């Protein structure tokens, strides 16, 4: 402790801490003078690696720069994932209420987009851990810690990480369920349309037809034969001498 000096009481690496996407929280003791604030009953600070000083950023190695951009990309992916899941909830409620196949399809697309961005968050999280523990070999990172600190340190995944991964698995199941629902609703509507399609077509030749007889109504008198002889010759008609009305049924 004497060799370490006052940093033992101020440097976060000597304290139990929980890393989130944006915050670092201390469930037990808190480093002195760190400017912590309370989040859900825990003392937390904003991860200062998101906002390095300009002079500090200029001295970053290539690995540190990669880690810096991966951290911000992780936040962007997380935000987009939450936005798509919110849209999924809103559109999904309307789709299930009215059973619209197009809305069910849109819900399926949105939920899988949300899952995609959340999966990117998990991959980026592990990539950042790899850079911290293996790639960056400068002072302040785990690779350069003294032996006693390395031996006394233990890294584990917390409850929030387990809940996040379980939620992603449930979202995949929900996305597949929406996809199956969209397919079944669309199939039922297509089957109903095919079932009643025959009644929706225009019938050109009914079973029985009203037909004028002789050349009545023809603009050319008797020069043009009555149209029933050309188009409805299969129907027997009354002779022209038996006129008793404008139209008559063939019999």
C-alpha positions in Angstrom: 0.0 0.0 0.0 2.9 2.3 0.8 4.4 1.6 -2.6 1.1 2.4 -4.4 0.6 5.6 -2.5 -2.5 7.7 -2.4 -3.8 6.2 -5.7 -5.0 3.2 -3.6 -7.8 5.4 -2.4 -8.6 7.3 -5.6 -7.9 5.0 -8.5 -11.0 2.9 -9.5 -8.9 -0.2 -10.4 -8.4 -0.9 -6.7 -12.2 -1.0 -6.0 -15.0 -3.4 -6.8 -16.9 -2.0 -9.8 -19.5 -2.8 -12.3 -19.1 -1.7 -15.9 -22.2 -0.7 -17.8 -22.5 0.6 -21.3 -22.1 4.2 -20.2 -21.5 4.1 -16.4 -19.2 2.6 -13.9 -20.8 1.8 -10.6 -19.3 0.9 -7.2 -21.4 -1.5 -5.1 -19.2 -1.2 -2.0 -16.6 1.5 -1.3 -16.2 4.5 -3.6 -12.9 6.1 -4.6 -12.5 9.4 -2.9 -13.0 12.6 -4.8 -14.3 10.8 -7.9 -17.5 12.8 -8.1 -20.0 9.9 -8.0 -23.8 10.1 -8.1 -26.5 7.7 -7.2 -28.1 5.4 -9.9 -30.7 2.9 -8.6 -29.1 2.9 -5.1 -25.5 2.5 -6.3 -22.7 5.1 -6.6 -21.8 5.6 -10.2 -19.7 7.7 -12.5 -19.7 8.4 -16.2 -17.1 6.3 -18.0 -14.4 9.0 -18.7 -13.1 7.0 -21.6 -16.0 8.4 -23.7 -14.8 12.0 -23.2 -11.0 12.0 -23.2 -9.2 15.3 -23.1 -7.9 16.6 -26.5 -4.3 16.2 -25.4 -5.0 12.7 -24.1 -6.7 11.7 -27.3 -3.8 12.9 -29.4 -1.6 10.5 -27.6 -3.8 7.5 -28.1 -2.3 4.4 -29.7 -4.1 2.7 -32.7 -5.6 0.2 -30.3 -6.9 2.9 -28.0 -8.5 4.7 -30.9 -10.2 1.5 -32.1 -11.5 0.9 -28.6 -12.8 4.5 -28.4 -14.8 4.3 -31.6 -16.1 0.8 -30.7 -17.4 2.2 -27.5 -19.4 4.9 -29.3 -20.6 2.5 -31.9 -21.9 0.2 -29.2 -24.0 3.1 -27.8 -25.4 3.9 -31.2 -26.3 0.3 -31.9 -28.0 0.0 -28.4 -30.0 3.2 -29.1 -31.1 1.9 -32.5 -32.1 -1.4 -31.1 -34.3 0.2 -28.4 -35.9 2.4 -31.0 -36.8 -0.6 -33.3 -38.1 -2.5 -30.3 -40.3 0.4 -29.3 -41.7 0.6 -32.9 -42.2 -3.2 -32.8 -44.3 -2.8 -29.6 -46.5 -0.1 -31.1 -47.0 -1.7 -34.5 -47.3 -5.2 -33.1 -50.2 -4.2 -30.8 -52.1 -2.7 -33.8 -51.3 -5.7 -35.9 -52.5 -8.2 -33.4 -55.6 -6.1 -32.7 -56.7 -5.8 -36.3 -55.0 -8.9 -37.7 -53.5 -7.1 -40.6 -51.0 -9.3 -42.4 -48.9 -6.3 -43.7 -48.6 -4.9 -40.2 -47.6 -8.3 -38.9 -44.9 -8.5 -41.6 -43.6 -5.0 -40.7 -43.5 -6.0 -37.0 -41.5 -9.1 -37.9 -39.0 -7.0 -39.8 -38.7 -4.4 -37.0 -38.2 -6.9 -34.2 -35.4 -8.7 -36.2 -33.7 -5.4 -36.9 -33.8 -4.6 -33.1 -32.3 -8.1 -32.4 -29.6 -7.4 -35.0 -28.5 -4.2 -33.4 -28.6 -5.7 -29.9 -26.5 -8.6 -31.1 -24.0 -6.0 -32.4 -24.0 -4.5 -28.9 -23.0 -7.9 -27.4 -20.2 -8.4 -30.1 -18.9 -4.9 -29.6 -18.9 -5.3 -25.8 -16.7 -8.4 -26.1 -14.4 -6.7 -28.6 -13.9 -3.8 -26.2 -13.0 -6.2 -23.4 -10.5 -7.9 -25.7 -8.8 -4.5 -26.4 -8.8 -3.6 -22.7 -7.3 -6.9 -21.5 -5.1 -8.1 -24.4 -4.5 -5.5 -27.1 -3.7 -2.3 -25.2 -0.4 -2.6 -23.4 0.1 0.8 -21.8 -0.1 2.0 -18.2 -3.5 1.9 -16.6 -4.9 -1.1 -18.5 -5.0 -4.7 -17.1 -2.1 -5.9 -19.2 0.3 -3.6 -17.3 -1.1 -4.2 -13.8 1.3 -5.4 -11.2 1.3 -9.1 -10.3 -0.5 -8.7 -6.9 -3.3 -6.7 -8.5 -3.8 -9.3 -11.3 -3.9 -12.1 -8.8 -6.4 -10.4 -6.6 -8.7 -9.3 -9.4 -11.6 -11.4 -10.7 -13.6 -10.7 -13.8 -17.2 -12.0 -14.1 -20.4 -11.3 -15.9 -23.1 -9.7 -13.8 -26.9 -10.1 -13.5 -27.5 -7.4 -16.1 -25.4 -9.2 -18.7 -27.4 -12.5 -18.1 -30.7 -10.7 -18.3 -29.6 -9.0 -21.6 -28.6 -12.3 -23.2 -31.8 -14.0 -22.0 -33.9 -11.1 -23.4 -32.2 -11.4 -26.8 -33.1 -15.1 -26.8 -36.7 -14.3 -26.0 -36.8 -11.6 -28.6 -35.7 -14.2 -31.2 -38.5 -16.5 -30.2 -41.0 -13.5 -30.4 -39.7 -12.6 -33.8 -40.2 -16.2 -35.1 -43.7 -16.2 -33.6 -44.6 -13.0 -35.4 -43.2 -14.4 -38.6 -45.3 -17.5 -38.3 -48.4 -15.4 -37.4 -47.8 -13.2 -40.5 -47.6 -16.3 -42.7 -50.7 -17.9 -41.3 -52.9 -14.8 -41.5 -51.7 -14.1 -45.0 -52.4 -17.7 -46.0 -55.9 -17.6 -44.5 -56.8 -14.5 -46.4 -55.4 -15.9 -49.6 -57.5 -19.1 -49.1 -60.6 -17.0 -48.5 -60.0 -15.0 -51.6 -59.5 -18.2 -53.7 -62.6 -19.7 -52.2 -64.8 -16.8 -53.2 -63.0 -15.9 -56.4 -65.6 -17.5 -58.7 -68.3 -15.2 -57.3 -66.2 -12.2 -58.0 -65.7 -12.7 -61.7 -68.0 -11.1 -64.3 -70.3 -13.6 -65.8 -70.5 -13.0 -69.6 -73.0 -15.8 -70.5 -75.7 -16.4 -67.9 -77.7 -19.6 -68.0 -80.8 -17.8 -69.3 -80.9 -14.7 -71.4 -83.5 -12.2 -72.6 -83.3 -12.0 -76.3 -85.2 -9.7 -78.9 -86.6 -11.6 -81.9 -86.5 -10.8 -85.6 -84.7 -7.7 -86.7 -86.3 -5.5 -84.1 -84.0 -2.8 -83.0 -81.5 -3.3 -85.8 -80.5 0.0 -87.4 -80.3 -1.7 -90.8 -83.7 -3.3 -90.8 -83.7 -6.7 -92.3 -80.3 -6.5 -93.9 -78.6 -7.7 -90.8 -79.9 -10.8 -89.1 -81.0 -10.7 -85.5 -78.0 -11.1 -83.2 -79.4 -14.1 -81.4 -78.9 -16.1 -84.5 -75.2 -15.3 -84.5 -74.4 -15.4 -80.8 -77.3 -17.3 -79.2 -78.2 -19.8 -82.0 -78.3 -22.5 -79.4 -81.5 -20.9 -77.9 -84.7 -21.7 -79.8 -86.8 -18.6 -80.3 -90.3 -17.8 -81.4 -91.0 -16.9 -85.0 -91.3 -13.4 -86.1 -95.0 -13.8 -86.9 -95.9 -14.4 -83.3 -95.1 -10.9 -82.1 -96.6 -10.1 -78.8 -94.1 -7.8 -77.1 -90.7 -6.2 -77.1 -88.8 -9.0 -75.6 -89.6 -12.7 -75.1 -87.9 -15.7 -73.6 -86.6 -18.3 -76.0 -88.5 -21.6 -75.5 
